[in-house]
Amino acid sequence: MSTRLAVLLGALSLSVTSDAIATSSDLYDRYFSNVLAGPPCFARTYDDAHLKAHPAQRVRSIEIDLSKTNSDGSPNSSDRFELGFALMLATTSEWYGQSASCKASDTAFECFLEADGGLFRLAPAADGGLRLETGETGITIEGTSDTIELSGTEGGDRVFDLLPSKGECDAARAFFEGGNE
């Protein structure tokens, strides 16, 4: 083997090794460790113009935020962490929400909502955000007076691009901490 080929193969090997070193812990640290100098939160609120242009979309606001610990009191880690998941429909000011248990892979976070609420996936998106995609069976979320379902196969509530945020998460947190859960 020529010296030139050996150098090229060595460089390629280093490149592949560097990419392979990225782990689920790296992804977890990037999105959920010390984000926004406080509890990590990602959210999106749609204005009336957007909702009018997308009549199949029912969700006005959606947010996810990292819980301080898992429900059993164990610390969050890339292998197991809990999120608060909340949304508000365009037709009401009521927040719907529940907890989700998640696990990081090397490329995304796989989550399931408590009480058989369904699956969703969070993947890195532009601008430091996360893309939330519902599972094929959709998701079910509880409110104070009823339960809502978002389809995983039809309608405009299957994919949401969430950005780091404080405002939406503070509004949802105030709702839940005020005893409205």
Secondary structure, 3 states (H helix, E strand, C coil): CCHHHHHHHHHHHHHHHHHHHCCHHHHHHHHHCCHHHCCCEEEEECCHHHHHHCCCCCEEEEEEEECCECCCCCECECCEEEEEEEEEECCCCCEEEEEEEEEECCCCEEEEECCCCEEEEEEECHHHCEEEEEEEEEEEEECCCCEEEECCCCCCCCEEEEEECCHHHHHHHHHHHHHHC
